[in-house]
Amino acid sequence: MREAISTGASVEEAKEKAIEMLGDIGDADVEFEIIDLPEKKVLGLFGGKAAKVRVYVESLDNDLPKTEKKIEKKADKKNDKTEKKADKKAEKQDKKAEKEEKNDDKPVTYGVKNVDGLIKYVKDILDHMDIGEVTITSTDIEKGVKLDIEGDGMGAVIGRRGETLDAIQCLASLYCNQEEEGEFKRVVLDTSGYREKREKTLQALAAKTARQALRSGRNQSLEPMNPYERRVIHSAVQEIDGVTSWSVSDGKNRRVIIGFEKGSEPAPKARSSRGGRSRNSSRSSAPKSVSTAPAKEPVNELGEGPMYGRIG
């Protein structure tokens, strides 16, 4: 029995290659066995499998020439190596595609390497403030890390309107970016959910001040704020029709003004019925002149004000 095993893109191609490997077989009857059926690549890129066929023929001379046997063995080894190499390559591509697919659902983050050192640095600051025992946990955020501080005396850590917390955050950010290499890393400090509570308070303040501007027909000025707080106010005002916001002054005195959006008009004031004049009287006073601001545009406060404001 003489036989040969070969592979190809199709069963017929594999069969023809195997017959060629048998050499001159004359009029002998050729029989073949399909070992593996071909499989197409997924999306034309991944996986796939070649057809593998065994062809055999009865021979009058059972002793094949040694040269022919060597050729067959060499061909078989070559085919096996080619198949193994193709399988490894396909497996590697599949793993890469799977990894990329998983990463698509994750936010892009640039973690801080020396988180332990950063936590120790913050604890040293708190020790000098005589805060006492605290627990600090870290969470990866986009382009940096968030540290949550828990313990007694957190009111002193927060300070007036969060100024102390912002100052510690500024120092932590400077320390972190001196230690880290490459892109700037964000460091956010929080305690007892203060950041979220403060943000909700500022959003409520923006809505209340916007209503006052609409009722009075006058621009409303808020107290000086850091860039993070001004950004929260601007974002909240963007959601309210008829009003807009802008910033005035420089440095620590920079504050937000909320006024009428360009093209909007203040709500008409109801007049008193005293003096015989009806509220619905056709006679009405002319509306006061109102200073209007430009139409709403996205406001970027991150590059202004004291350094700690850029961190938040």
Residue pairs with C-beta under 8 A, 6 or more apart in sequence:
1 56
1 57
1 58
1 59
1 62
2 22
2 25
2 56
2 57
2 58
2 59
2 64
3 22
3 54
3 55
3 56
3 57
4 18
4 19
4 21
4 22
4 54
4 55
4 56
4 72
4 75
5 18
5 35
5 52
5 53
5 54
5 55
5 76
5 79
6 14
6 15
6 17
6 18
6 21
6 52
6 53
6 55
6 75
6 79
7 14
7 17
7 36
7 50
7 51
7 52
7 53
7 79
7 82
7 83
8 14
8 15
8 16
8 17
8 38
8 50
8 51
8 53
9 38
9 50
9 51
10 38
10 51
11 34
11 37
11 38
11 51
11 53
13 51
14 50
14 51
14 52
14 53
15 32
15 53
15 55
18 32
18 53
18 54
18 55
19 25
19 30
19 55
21 55
21 71
21 72
21 75
22 30
22 55
22 57
23 68
25 57
25 59
28 57
28 58
28 59
29 57
29 58
30 55
30 56
30 57
31 55
31 56
31 57
32 53
32 54
32 55
32 56
33 53
33 54
33 55
33 56
34 51
34 52
34 53
35 52
35 53
35 54
36 49
36 50
36 51
36 52
37 49
37 51
38 49
38 50
38 51
39 47
39 48
39 49
40 48
41 47
41 48
41 90
42 48
45 93
46 90
46 93
46 94
46 97
47 90
47 94
48 86
48 90
50 83
50 86
107 142
108 142
109 140
109 141
109 142
109 143
110 142
110 143
110 144
110 182
110 183
110 185
111 140
111 145
112 118
112 144
112 145
112 176
112 180
112 185
112 187
113 179
113 180
114 176
114 179
114 180
115 138
115 145
117 179
118 138
118 145
118 147
118 172
118 175
118 176
118 179
118 187
119 136
119 138
119 147
121 171
121 172
121 175
122 136
122 147
122 149
122 168
122 172
122 189
123 134
123 136
125 168
125 171
125 172
126 134
126 149
126 157
126 168
129 156
129 157
131 151
131 152
131 153
131 156
131 157
132 151
132 152
132 153
133 151
133 152
134 149
134 150
134 151
135 149
135 150
135 151
136 147
136 148
136 149
136 150
137 147
137 148
137 150
138 145
138 146
138 147
138 148
139 145
139 146
139 148
140 146
141 186
141 188
142 186
143 183
143 184
143 185
143 186
144 176
144 185
144 186
144 187
144 188
145 176
145 185
145 186
145 187
145 188
146 187
146 188
146 189
146 190
147 172
147 187
147 188
147 189
147 190
148 190
148 191
149 157
149 189
149 190
149 191
150 191
150 192
154 191
154 192
154 194
156 164
157 164
157 165
157 168
157 191
158 164
158 165
158 191
158 194
159 165
159 167
161 198
161 229
162 194
162 198
165 189
165 190
165 191
165 194
166 226
166 228
166 308
166 309
166 311
166 312
167 308
168 189
169 187
169 188
169 189
169 308
169 311
169 312
170 307
170 308
170 311
172 187
172 189
173 185
173 186
173 187
173 311
176 185
176 187
177 184
177 185
186 311
187 311
188 195
188 311
188 312
195 312
198 229
199 232
202 229
202 232
202 233
202 236
203 232
203 236
205 222
205 233
206 232
206 233
206 236
206 237
206 240
206 245
206 258
207 236
207 240
209 220
209 222
209 258
210 220
210 237
210 240
210 243
210 258
212 220
213 219
213 220
213 243
213 258
213 259
213 260
214 242
214 243
214 260
214 266
214 267
215 266
215 267
216 266
217 260
217 266
217 267
217 269
217 287
217 288
217 290
218 259
218 290
219 257
219 258
219 259
219 260
219 291
219 293
220 257
220 258
220 259
221 248
221 255
221 256
221 257
222 233
222 255
222 256
222 257
222 258
223 255
224 249
224 252
224 253
224 254
224 255
225 233
225 254
225 255
225 256
226 305
226 306
226 308
226 309
226 312
227 301
227 302
227 303
227 304
227 305
227 306
227 309
227 310
227 312
228 301
228 309
228 311
228 312
229 309
230 247
230 254
230 255
230 256
230 299
230 301
230 305
231 299
231 300
231 301
231 302
233 245
233 256
233 258
234 245
234 256
234 299
234 301
237 243
237 244
237 245
237 258
238 244
238 296
238 298
241 261
241 264
242 260
242 261
242 264
243 258
243 259
243 260
243 261
243 264
244 258
244 259
244 260
244 261
244 262
244 293
244 294
244 295
244 296
245 256
245 257
245 258
245 259
245 293
245 299
246 256
246 257
246 259
246 293
246 294
246 299
247 254
247 255
247 256
247 257
247 299
247 301
247 304
248 254
248 255
248 257
249 255
251 305
251 306
252 305
252 306
254 304
254 305
257 293
259 290
259 291
259 292
259 293
260 266
260 290
260 291
260 292
260 293
261 292
261 293
261 295
261 296
262 292
262 293
262 294
262 295
263 292
263 295
264 292
265 287
265 290
266 287
266 290
268 284
268 287
270 279
271 277
271 279
271 281
271 284
271 285
272 279
273 279
277 283
301 309
302 309
302 310
303 310
